[in-house]
Amino acid sequence: MALFNKNYLKSVTLIEKEVSGKFQPFATGFVIGFLLKDDPEPSKKLYSLFLLTNRHVFQDASVLYARFDQKDVGQTKRFSILLKDKNGTKWFAHKDPQVDIAMLAINPKMLDENNIDWGFIDEESVAYPENFNDIGIALGDSVFLAGFPMGLSGLKNNYAIVRSGILARIDEEIIESEKAILIDATVFPGNSGGPVFLRPEQLFLNESKAVQKAYLLGVVSRYRYYMEPLYSHQLNPPAVAAISIENSGLASIVPMNFAKDIFNDFLGNSSKLEKEVKGEDKKIGDQVNSSVSNS
């Protein structure tokens, strides 16, 4: 039985950088759709689409590349991502520099015109921390994370690596102080920017809930390391000669409420949103409409 929508994996893309004329796997990103216009009929809902990854992935780069699978071709297509030009930065980030999330508007028409086999994660599939208790999300729940650790991506197609873990810390204090929650899962370079999903469960204990939907919980930021001093007995008395830095097996995950903050800032106040949807504010409306898609 499939545990989550196949479009979730279709939304995941490999982010590359160019080094000495060669493309190197660098990070992970995925397409997220924030609800722009709701409707009882799913086909009439409108979403604003973004490529979501980490701030530290985009931070110092001028150009990166996103690799998507093409339909019925058996190969990928690489798109350049212009992150900076003479007018400044073209991607969006949180006002708080500690929040490790970045977003770039995606034009679905461009993907369709290039025969891309793509999908996106809709906002209804997102679990925000303030709703964890109501949904039944709790410490010890299992999670899946998808991405391209150590550049493992496939040669002709994107083959995201899916791994498992558990929720290790999700309290308000760590979200406020570190802008992240913790999962017990080993991540590596290349996982940065990948989505983390709740693992649906059929079984549950008393006074708990069985959550049967693969909610999107957040974005992989980094692994948490620990430092171990290495002593030399060639010194008298023995002293630290080197420090070993190890992966602790814990990873920081940026919850999706911070991505929602960026989206809200992108849209501005409610009166501006109304103008954008109606196409009255051309300057901003064109930018929004370029990333709008039906479900």
Secondary structure by P-SEA (a helix, b strand, c coil): cccccaaaaaabbbbbbbccccccccbbbbbbbcccccccccccbbbbbbbbbbccccccccbbbbbbbbccccbbbbbbbbccccccccccccccccccbbbbbbcaaaaaaacccbbbbcccccccccccccccccccccccccccccccccccccbbbbbbbccccccaaaaaacccccccccccccccbbbbbccccccccccccccccccccccccbbbbbbbbbbbcccccccccbbbbbcccbbbbbcaaaaaaaaaaaaccaaaaaaaaaccccaaaaaaaaccccc
